[in-house]
Amino acid sequence: MVRFLLLPDDEREFMEWAQHKHGLELSCAVETASGLAQLERCSGLPTRLPGPPGERSSAPREFVLRHPDWGINDLDRWHVDSAADRVMRSLNSSAAGQAGVSPDGMIDFERTPVLRFRRCGWINAGELHVASLRGSARPARLQDPTVTAMLKSAERWLARGSVGVELPDEVRYRPRILARPRANEWVHAGGVVYPWDA
């Protein structure tokens, strides 16, 4: 999986492309511990990245992109009647109860066609972890075909005009990381890339 490095202006450019090219709507995801999420409409993209860990930040860590025609919680379960599924249903009901909403009023990322964009975020001053783009929380072979096509289109757009990030030799985990133009300028100015998922 390719990882990306984007600063807020790069994010804004990507979101505008997704909205104009594919008609995707942008929401901020407020995820619960059980994997359910409430989606809040984003009035505008934030000018700050989230983090560092442990610091309270109003900047959302994840965006969700959805087409208005895509359903909610309507994909078949992929592990029907398993013990894990029963436990997850219980956790989901509990999380929804704590949020004061019906379980059907929250997004189940396993059963809803979505594109999820986890943003870059600060680990420490001058050190960013990488962003990721993915579909719903299910194996690639079970993704909705429309979402898969949209995901590939988004990855192609993000790769266009991006530059590969060279990681130091001592870093053993070496994912492919592509930096969008503004993020690439930040790297050349001495910014440090944290390649692991944080």
TIZA-327122 format. One record per residue: residue number from 1; x negated, y, z of N, C-alpha, C, O in turn. Coordinates in nm, 2 decimals. Layout:
BEGIN
   num     n_c1     n_c2     n_c3    ca_c1    ca_c2    ca_c3     c_c1     c_c2     c_c3     o_c1     o_c2     o_c3
   NUM        X        Y        Z        X        Y        Z        X        Y        Z        X        Y        Z
...
***
This chain:
BEGIN
   num     n_c1     n_c2     n_c3    ca_c1    ca_c2    ca_c3     c_c1     c_c2     c_c3     o_c1     o_c2     o_c3
     1    -0.08    -0.12     0.00     0.00     0.00     0.00    -0.09     0.12     0.00    -0.19     0.13     0.08
     2    -0.05     0.22    -0.09    -0.13     0.34    -0.09    -0.08     0.44     0.02     0.04     0.44     0.05
     3    -0.18     0.50     0.08    -0.15     0.61     0.18    -0.18     0.74     0.12    -0.26     0.75     0.03
     4    -0.11     0.84     0.17    -0.12     0.98     0.11    -0.16     1.08     0.22    -0.13     1.06     0.34
     5    -0.23     1.18     0.18    -0.26     1.29     0.27    -0.19     1.42     0.22    -0.23     1.46     0.11
     6    -0.10     1.47     0.29    -0.03     1.59     0.25    -0.02     1.69     0.36     0.01     1.66     0.48
     7    -0.04     1.82     0.33    -0.02     1.93     0.42     0.13     1.98     0.39     0.19     1.94     0.29
     8     0.18     2.06     0.48     0.32     2.11     0.46     0.35     2.16     0.32     0.46     2.14     0.27
     9     0.26     2.24     0.26     0.29     2.29     0.13     0.30     2.17     0.02     0.38     2.18    -0.07
    10     0.21     2.07     0.04     0.22     1.95    -0.04     0.35     1.88    -0.02     0.42     1.83    -0.12
    11     0.40     1.87     0.10     0.53     1.80     0.13     0.64     1.88     0.06     0.73     1.82     0.01
    12     0.64     2.01     0.07     0.74     2.09     0.01     0.75     2.07    -0.14     0.86     2.06    -0.19
    13     0.64     2.06    -0.20     0.63     2.03    -0.35     0.69     1.90    -0.38     0.77     1.88    -0.47
    14     0.66     1.80    -0.30     0.71     1.66    -0.32     0.86     1.66    -0.29     0.94     1.60    -0.37
    15     0.91     1.72    -0.19     1.05     1.72    -0.16     1.13     1.79    -0.27     1.24     1.74    -0.30
    16     1.08     1.90    -0.32     1.15     1.97    -0.43     1.16     1.88    -0.55     1.26     1.88    -0.62
    17     1.05     1.81    -0.58     1.05     1.72    -0.69     1.16     1.61    -0.67     1.24     1.58    -0.77
    18     1.16     1.55    -0.55     1.26     1.44    -0.53     1.40     1.49    -0.54     1.49     1.42    -0.58
    19     1.43     1.62    -0.49     1.56     1.67    -0.50     1.60     1.70    -0.64     1.72     1.67    -0.68
    20     1.51     1.77    -0.72     1.55     1.81    -0.85     1.55     1.69    -0.95     1.63     1.69    -1.04
    21     1.45     1.60    -0.94     1.43     1.49    -1.04     1.54     1.38    -1.01     1.59     1.33    -1.11
    22     1.56     1.35    -0.89     1.64     1.23    -0.86     1.77     1.26    -0.78     1.85     1.18    -0.75
    23     1.79     1.39    -0.74     1.91     1.43    -0.66     1.91     1.37    -0.52     2.02     1.36    -0.46
    24     1.79     1.35    -0.47     1.78     1.29    -0.33     1.81     1.41    -0.23     1.76     1.52    -0.24
    25     1.88     1.37    -0.12     1.90     1.47    -0.01     1.80     1.44     0.10     1.77     1.32     0.13
    26     1.76     1.54     0.17     1.66     1.54     0.27     1.72     1.54     0.41     1.81     1.63     0.43
    27     1.68     1.45     0.49     1.73     1.45     0.63     1.61     1.43     0.72     1.51     1.37     0.68
    28     1.62     1.47     0.85     1.51     1.44     0.95     1.57     1.32     1.03     1.68     1.32     1.07
    29     1.48     1.22     1.05     1.52     1.10     1.12     1.48     1.11     1.27     1.37     1.15     1.30
    30     1.58     1.09     1.35     1.56     1.08     1.49     1.58     0.94     1.53     1.70     0.89     1.55
    31     1.47     0.86     1.54     1.48     0.71     1.55     1.49     0.67     1.70     1.43     0.73     1.79
    32     1.57     0.57     1.72     1.58     0.51     1.86     1.48     0.39     1.87     1.42     0.35     1.76
    33     1.46     0.34     1.98     1.36     0.23     2.00     1.41     0.11     1.93     1.32     0.02     1.90
    34     1.54     0.09     1.90     1.58    -0.03     1.84     1.58    -0.03     1.69     1.61    -0.13     1.63
    35     1.54     0.08     1.63     1.53     0.08     1.48     1.65     0.16     1.42     1.65     0.19     1.30
    36     1.75     0.19     1.50     1.86     0.27     1.45     1.82     0.42     1.45     1.73     0.45     1.52
    37     1.88     0.50     1.37     1.84     0.64     1.36     1.96     0.73     1.34     2.06     0.69     1.28
    38     1.96     0.85     1.39     2.05     0.95     1.36     1.98     1.04     1.26     1.87     1.07     1.27
    39     2.06     1.08     1.16     2.00     1.17     1.06     2.05     1.31     1.08     2.17     1.33     1.10
    40     1.96     1.40     1.08     2.00     1.54     1.10     1.96     1.61     0.97     1.85     1.60     0.93
    41     2.05     1.69     0.92     2.03     1.76     0.80     1.91     1.86     0.83     1.92     1.93     0.93
    42     1.82     1.87     0.74     1.71     1.96     0.75     1.74     2.09     0.68     1.77     2.10     0.56
    43     1.74     2.20     0.76     1.77     2.33     0.70     1.66     2.38     0.61     1.68     2.45     0.51
    44     1.54     2.34     0.64     1.42     2.37     0.56     1.30     2.29     0.61     1.31     2.23     0.72
    45     1.20     2.28     0.52     1.09     2.20     0.56     1.01     2.27     0.67     0.99     2.39     0.66
    46     0.96     2.20     0.77     0.88     2.27     0.87     0.75     2.32     0.82     0.69     2.26     0.73
    47     0.69     2.42     0.88     0.56     2.47     0.84     0.45     2.41     0.92     0.33     2.44     0.90
    48     0.49     2.32     1.02     0.38     2.25     1.10     0.39     2.10     1.09     0.50     2.05     1.06
    49     0.28     2.04     1.10     0.28     1.89     1.11     0.30     1.85     1.26     0.26     1.92     1.35
    50     0.35     1.73     1.28     0.37     1.68     1.42     0.24     1.64     1.48     0.14     1.62     1.41
    51     0.24     1.64     1.61     0.13     1.59     1.69     0.05     1.70     1.76     0.10     1.81     1.76
    52    -0.06     1.66     1.83    -0.11     1.53     1.85    -0.02     1.45     1.94     0.06     1.50     2.01
    53    -0.05     1.31     1.95     0.03     1.22     2.03     0.03     1.27     2.18    -0.07     1.32     2.23
    54     0.14     1.26     2.24     0.16     1.31     2.38     0.19     1.45     2.40     0.24     1.50     2.50
    55     0.18     1.53     2.29     0.22     1.67     2.29     0.36     1.68     2.24     0.39     1.63     2.13
    56     0.45     1.75     2.31     0.58     1.77     2.27     0.58     1.86     2.15     0.53     1.97     2.15
    57     0.65     1.81     2.04     0.65     1.89     1.92     0.79     1.88     1.86     0.85     1.77     1.86
    58     0.84     1.99     1.81     0.97     2.00     1.75     0.96     1.95     1.60     1.07     1.94     1.54
    59     0.84     1.94     1.55     0.82     1.90     1.41     0.86     1.76     1.39     0.81     1.67     1.46
    60     0.95     1.73     1.30     0.99     1.59     1.28     0.88     1.50     1.22     0.80     1.55     1.14
    61     0.87     1.38     1.27     0.76     1.29     1.22     0.80     1.22     1.10     0.72     1.17     1.02
    62     0.93     1.20     1.07     0.98     1.13     0.96     1.09     1.20     0.88     1.18     1.25     0.95
    63     1.09     1.20     0.75     1.20     1.24     0.67     1.26     1.12     0.60     1.20     1.02     0.58
    64     1.39     1.13     0.58     1.46     1.03     0.50     1.52     1.09     0.38     1.58     1.20     0.38
    65     1.50     1.03     0.26     1.55     1.08     0.14     1.66     0.97     0.09     1.63     0.85     0.08
    66     1.78     1.02     0.06     1.89     0.94     0.02     1.97     1.01    -0.09     1.98     1.13    -0.10
    67     2.02     0.93    -0.18     2.11     0.98    -0.28     2.25     0.98    -0.22     2.28     0.88    -0.15
    68     2.33     1.08    -0.25     2.47     1.08    -0.19     2.55     0.96    -0.23     2.65     0.93    -0.16
    69     2.52     0.89    -0.34     2.60     0.78    -0.38     2.56     0.65    -0.31     2.63     0.55    -0.32
    70     2.45     0.65    -0.24     2.40     0.53    -0.17     2.48     0.51    -0.05     2.52     0.60     0.02
    71     2.52     0.38    -0.02     2.60     0.35     0.10     2.52     0.36     0.23     2.40     0.38     0.22
    72     2.59     0.34     0.34     2.52     0.34     0.47     2.56     0.21     0.53     2.67     0.17     0.54
    73     2.45     0.14     0.58     2.47     0.01     0.66     2.55    -0.09     0.58     2.62    -0.17     0.63
    74     2.53    -0.09     0.44     2.61    -0.18     0.36     2.53    -0.29     0.29     2.59    -0.36     0.21
    75     2.40    -0.30     0.31     2.33    -0.41     0.26     2.35    -0.53     0.34     2.36    -0.53     0.46
    76     2.34    -0.65     0.27     2.36    -0.78     0.34     2.24    -0.79     0.44     2.13    -0.75     0.41
    77     2.27    -0.85     0.55     2.16    -0.88     0.65     2.08    -0.99     0.59     2.12    -1.08     0.52
    78     1.95    -0.98     0.61     1.86    -1.07     0.55     1.81    -1.19     0.64     1.75    -1.28     0.60
    79     1.85    -1.18     0.77     1.83    -1.29     0.86     1.96    -1.32     0.94     1.96    -1.30     1.06
    80     2.06    -1.35     0.86     2.20    -1.37     0.92     2.20    -1.48     1.03     2.14    -1.58     1.01
    81     2.26    -1.45     1.14     2.28    -1.54     1.25     2.16    -1.59     1.32     2.16    -1.69     1.38
    82     2.05    -1.52     1.30     1.92    -1.56     1.37     1.93    -1.50     1.51     2.01    -1.41     1.54
    83     1.85    -1.56     1.60     1.84    -1.51     1.74     1.80    -1.36     1.74     1.85    -1.28     1.82
    84     1.70    -1.33     1.65     1.65    -1.19     1.64     1.76    -1.10     1.60     1.77    -0.98     1.65
    85     1.85    -1.14     1.51     1.96    -1.06     1.46     2.05    -1.03     1.58     2.10    -0.92     1.59
    86     2.08    -1.13     1.66     2.18    -1.11     1.77     2.12    -1.01     1.87     2.19    -0.93     1.92
    87     1.99    -1.03     1.90     1.92    -0.94     1.99     1.92    -0.80     1.94     1.95    -0.70     2.01
    88     1.89    -0.78     1.81     1.89    -0.65     1.75     2.03    -0.58     1.75     2.04    -0.46     1.78
    89     2.14    -0.66     1.73     2.27    -0.61     1.74     2.30    -0.55     1.88     2.36    -0.45     1.89
    90     2.25    -0.63     1.98     2.27    -0.59     2.12     2.19    -0.46     2.14     2.25    -0.37     2.20
    91     2.07    -0.45     2.10     1.99    -0.33     2.12     2.05    -0.21     2.05     2.05    -0.10     2.10
    92     2.10    -0.24     1.92     2.16    -0.13     1.85     2.28    -0.07     1.92     2.30     0.05     1.92
    93     2.37    -0.16     1.97     2.49    -0.12     2.04     2.45    -0.04     2.16     2.51     0.06     2.19
    94     2.35    -0.08     2.23     2.30    -0.01     2.35     2.25     0.13     2.32     2.28     0.22     2.38
    95     2.16     0.13     2.21     2.11     0.26     2.17     2.22     0.36     2.12     2.21     0.47     2.16
    96     2.31     0.31     2.05     2.42     0.39     2.00     2.50     0.44     2.12     2.54     0.56     2.13
    97     2.53     0.35     2.22     2.60     0.40     2.34     2.52     0.51     2.42     2.59     0.60     2.47
    98     2.39     0.49     2.43     2.31     0.60     2.49     2.31     0.73     2.42     2.31     0.84     2.47
    99     2.33     0.72     2.28     2.33     0.84     2.20     2.47     0.90     2.20     2.49     1.01     2.15
   100     2.57     0.82     2.25     2.71     0.87     2.26     2.78     0.86     2.12     2.87     0.94     2.10
   101     2.74     0.77     2.04     2.80     0.75     1.91     2.83     0.60     1.89     2.78     0.52     1.96
   102     2.92     0.58     1.79     2.95     0.44     1.75     2.83     0.38     1.68     2.76     0.45     1.61
   103     2.80     0.25     1.70     2.69     0.19     1.62     2.70     0.21     1.47     2.60     0.22     1.40
   104     2.83     0.22     1.42     2.85     0.24     1.28     2.82     0.38     1.24     2.80     0.41     1.12
   105     2.80     0.47     1.33     2.77     0.61     1.30     2.62     0.64     1.29     2.58     0.75     1.27
   106     2.54     0.53     1.32     2.40     0.55     1.31     2.35     0.47     1.19     2.41     0.37     1.15
   107     2.23     0.51     1.14     2.17     0.44     1.03     2.09     0.32     1.08     2.01     0.33     1.16
   108     2.12     0.21     1.02     2.04     0.09     1.04     1.94     0.08     0.92     1.99     0.05     0.81
   109     1.82     0.10     0.94     1.72     0.11     0.83     1.70    -0.02     0.76     1.65    -0.03     0.65
   110     1.74    -0.13     0.82     1.74    -0.26     0.75     1.85    -0.28     0.65     1.83    -0.35     0.55
   111     1.96    -0.21     0.68     2.08    -0.23     0.59     2.12    -0.11     0.51     2.23    -0.11     0.45
   112     2.04    -0.01     0.51     2.08     0.11     0.44     1.97     0.14     0.33     1.85     0.15     0.36
   113     2.01     0.17     0.21     1.91     0.21     0.10     1.86     0.35     0.13     1.94     0.45     0.14
   114     1.73     0.36     0.16     1.67     0.49     0.19     1.53     0.49     0.14     1.47     0.38     0.12
   115     1.47     0.60     0.13     1.33     0.62     0.11     1.28     0.69     0.24     1.34     0.79     0.28
   116     1.19     0.63     0.31     1.14     0.69     0.44     1.00     0.74     0.42     0.91     0.67     0.37
   117     0.98     0.87     0.45     0.85     0.94     0.44     0.80     0.97     0.58     0.85     1.07     0.64
   118     0.70     0.89     0.62     0.64     0.93     0.75     0.53     1.03     0.72     0.44     1.00     0.65
   119     0.54     1.14     0.79     0.45     1.25     0.76     0.31     1.23     0.82     0.29     1.14     0.90
   120     0.21     1.30     0.76     0.08     1.31     0.83     0.10     1.38     0.96     0.20     1.45     0.98
   121     0.02     1.35     1.06     0.03     1.42     1.19    -0.11     1.43     1.25    -0.20     1.36     1.22
   122    -0.12     1.52     1.34    -0.25     1.55     1.41    -0.28     1.44     1.51    -0.19     1.41     1.59
   123    -0.40     1.39     1.51    -0.45     1.30     1.61    -0.52     1.38     1.71    -0.50     1.37     1.83
   124    -0.61     1.47     1.67    -0.68     1.57     1.75    -0.69     1.69     1.66    -0.65     1.69     1.54
   125    -0.75     1.80     1.71    -0.77     1.92     1.63    -0.86     1.88     1.51    -0.97     1.82     1.53
   126    -0.82     1.91     1.39    -0.90     1.89     1.27    -0.90     1.74     1.23    -0.98     1.70     1.14
   127    -0.81     1.66     1.28    -0.81     1.51     1.25    -0.67     1.47     1.22    -0.58     1.48     1.31
   128    -0.64     1.43     1.10    -0.50     1.39     1.06    -0.49     1.24     1.03    -0.58     1.18     0.97
   129    -0.38     1.18     1.07    -0.35     1.04     1.02    -0.28     1.05     0.89    -0.22     1.16     0.87
   130    -0.28     0.95     0.82    -0.22     0.95     0.68    -0.07     0.93     0.68    -0.01     0.88     0.78
   131    -0.01     0.97     0.57     0.14     0.96     0.55     0.17     0.83     0.48     0.08     0.77     0.42
   132     0.29     0.78     0.49     0.33     0.66     0.42     0.47     0.69     0.36     0.55     0.76     0.42
   133     0.50     0.62     0.25     0.63     0.62     0.19     0.68     0.48     0.17     0.60     0.39     0.12
   134     0.80     0.45     0.21     0.85     0.31     0.21     1.00     0.31     0.19     1.06     0.42     0.20
   135     1.05     0.20     0.16     1.20     0.18     0.15     1.26     0.14     0.28     1.21     0.18     0.39
   136     1.37     0.07     0.27     1.44     0.03     0.40     1.35    -0.08     0.47     1.25    -0.13     0.42
   137     1.39    -0.11     0.59     1.31    -0.20     0.68     1.34    -0.34     0.65     1.40    -0.41     0.73
   138     1.30    -0.39     0.53     1.32    -0.53     0.49     1.21    -0.56     0.39     1.14    -0.47     0.34
   139     1.18    -0.69     0.37     1.07    -0.73     0.28     1.09    -0.67     0.14     1.20    -0.65     0.10
   140     0.98    -0.64     0.07     0.99    -0.58    -0.06     1.08    -0.66    -0.16     1.15    -0.60    -0.24
   141     1.08    -0.79    -0.15     1.16    -0.87    -0.24     1.31    -0.86    -0.22     1.39    -0.90    -0.30
   142     1.34    -0.81    -0.10     1.49    -0.79    -0.06     1.53    -0.64    -0.07     1.64    -0.61    -0.03
   143     1.44    -0.55    -0.12     1.48    -0.41    -0.13     1.59    -0.40    -0.24     1.59    -0.47    -0.33
   144     1.67    -0.30    -0.22     1.77    -0.26    -0.32     1.69    -0.22    -0.45     1.60    -0.14    -0.43
   145     1.72    -0.27    -0.57     1.65    -0.24    -0.69     1.64    -0.09    -0.72     1.54    -0.04    -0.77
   146     1.75    -0.02    -0.69     1.75     0.13    -0.71     1.64     0.20    -0.62     1.57     0.29    -0.67
   147     1.64     0.15    -0.50     1.54     0.21    -0.41     1.40     0.18    -0.45     1.31     0.26    -0.45
   148     1.38     0.05    -0.50     1.24     0.01    -0.54     1.20     0.10    -0.66     1.08     0.14    -0.66
   149     1.29     0.12    -0.76     1.26     0.20    -0.87     1.23     0.35    -0.83     1.13     0.41    -0.88
   150     1.30     0.40    -0.73     1.28     0.54    -0.68     1.15     0.55    -0.61     1.08     0.65    -0.62
   151     1.12     0.44    -0.53     0.99     0.44    -0.46     0.87     0.44    -0.55     0.78     0.51    -0.53
   152     0.88     0.36    -0.66     0.77     0.36    -0.75     0.75     0.49    -0.83     0.64     0.54    -0.85
   153     0.87     0.55    -0.86     0.86     0.68    -0.92     0.80     0.79    -0.83     0.72     0.87    -0.88
   154     0.84     0.79    -0.70     0.78     0.88    -0.61     0.63     0.86    -0.59     0.55     0.95    -0.58
   155     0.59     0.73    -0.58     0.45     0.70    -0.56     0.37     0.75    -0.69     0.26     0.80    -0.67
   156     0.42     0.73    -0.81     0.35     0.78    -0.93     0.34     0.93    -0.92     0.23     0.99    -0.96
   157     0.45     1.00    -0.88     0.44     1.15    -0.87     0.33     1.19    -0.77     0.25     1.28    -0.80
   158     0.33     1.13    -0.65     0.24     1.16    -0.55     0.09     1.14    -0.60     0.00     1.21    -0.56
   159     0.07     1.03    -0.67    -0.06     1.00    -0.72    -0.11     1.09    -0.83    -0.23     1.12    -0.84
   160    -0.02     1.15    -0.91    -0.05     1.24    -1.02    -0.11     1.37    -0.96    -0.04     1.43    -0.88
   161    -0.23     1.40    -0.99    -0.29     1.52    -0.94    -0.36     1.51    -0.81    -0.41     1.60    -0.75
   162    -0.35     1.38    -0.75    -0.42     1.36    -0.62    -0.56     1.31    -0.64    -0.60     1.27    -0.75
   163    -0.64     1.32    -0.54    -0.78     1.28    -0.54    -0.80     1.18    -0.43    -0.75     1.19    -0.32
   164    -0.88     1.07    -0.47    -0.91     0.97    -0.37    -1.00     1.02    -0.26    -1.09     1.10    -0.28
   165    -0.96     0.98    -0.13    -1.04     1.03    -0.02    -1.15     0.92     0.01    -1.12     0.80     0.03
   166    -1.27     0.97     0.02    -1.39     0.88     0.05    -1.40     0.88     0.21    -1.41     0.98     0.27
   167    -1.39     0.76     0.26    -1.40     0.74     0.40    -1.55     0.71     0.44    -1.62     0.65     0.36
   168    -1.59     0.75     0.56    -1.73     0.72     0.60    -1.76     0.57     0.60    -1.67     0.49     0.61
   169    -1.88     0.53     0.57    -1.92     0.40     0.56    -1.89     0.31     0.69    -1.87     0.19     0.68
   170    -1.90     0.38     0.80    -1.87     0.30     0.93    -1.73     0.26     0.95    -1.70     0.18     1.04
   171    -1.64     0.32     0.87    -1.49     0.28     0.88    -1.47     0.15     0.81    -1.49     0.14     0.69
   172    -1.44     0.04     0.89    -1.42    -0.09     0.83    -1.29    -0.11     0.76    -1.28    -0.17     0.66
   173    -1.18    -0.04     0.81    -1.05    -0.05     0.75    -1.04     0.06     0.64    -1.05     0.17     0.68
   174    -1.03     0.02     0.52    -1.05     0.11     0.41    -0.93     0.11     0.31    -0.94     0.06     0.20
   175    -0.82     0.16     0.36    -0.70     0.17     0.27    -0.73     0.27     0.15    -0.81     0.36     0.17
   176    -0.65     0.26     0.05    -0.66     0.36    -0.06    -0.58     0.48    -0.01    -0.46     0.47     0.01
   177    -0.65     0.59     0.00    -0.58     0.72     0.04    -0.60     0.82    -0.07    -0.71     0.85    -0.12
   178    -0.49     0.88    -0.11    -0.49     0.99    -0.21    -0.44     1.12    -0.14    -0.34     1.12    -0.07
   179    -0.52     1.22    -0.17    -0.50     1.35    -0.11    -0.44     1.44    -0.21    -0.49     1.46    -0.32
   180    -0.32     1.50    -0.18    -0.26     1.60    -0.27    -0.35     1.73    -0.27    -0.44     1.74    -0.18
   181    -0.34     1.82    -0.36    -0.44     1.93    -0.38    -0.47     2.01    -0.25    -0.59     2.03    -0.22
   182    -0.37     2.05    -0.18    -0.40     2.13    -0.06    -0.47     2.05     0.05    -0.56     2.10     0.12
   183    -0.42     1.93     0.06    -0.49     1.84     0.16    -0.63     1.81     0.12    -0.72     1.79     0.20
   184    -0.66     1.79    -0.01    -0.79     1.77    -0.06    -0.88     1.89    -0.03    -1.00     1.87     0.01
   185    -0.83     2.01    -0.04    -0.91     2.13     0.00    -0.94     2.12     0.15    -1.05     2.16     0.19
   186    -0.84     2.08     0.23    -0.86     2.07     0.38    -0.98     1.96     0.40    -1.06     1.99     0.49
   187    -0.98     1.85     0.33    -1.08     1.75     0.35    -1.22     1.81     0.32    -1.31     1.79     0.39
   188    -1.23     1.88     0.21    -1.35     1.94     0.16    -1.40     2.05     0.26    -1.52     2.08     0.26
   189    -1.31     2.11     0.33    -1.34     2.21     0.43    -1.39     2.15     0.56    -1.41     2.22     0.66
   190    -1.39     2.01     0.57    -1.44     1.95     0.69    -1.34     1.87     0.77    -1.37     1.82     0.88
   191    -1.21     1.86     0.72    -1.11     1.79     0.79    -1.14     1.64     0.79    -1.20     1.58     0.70
   192    -1.10     1.57     0.90    -1.13     1.43     0.92    -1.00     1.35     0.90    -0.89     1.39     0.95
   193    -1.01     1.24     0.83    -0.89     1.16     0.80    -0.90     1.04     0.89    -1.00     0.96     0.89
   194    -0.79     1.01     0.96    -0.77     0.89     1.04    -0.69     0.80     0.96    -0.57     0.82     0.94
   195    -0.75     0.69     0.91    -0.68     0.60     0.81    -0.58     0.50     0.86    -0.50     0.45     0.78
   196    -0.58     0.47     0.99    -0.49     0.37     1.04    -0.36     0.43     1.06    -0.34     0.55     1.09
   197    -0.25     0.35     1.06    -0.12     0.39     1.09    -0.12     0.43     1.24    -0.16     0.35     1.33
   198    -0.07     0.54     1.27    -0.06     0.58     1.42     0.08     0.60     1.46     0.10     0.63     1.58
***
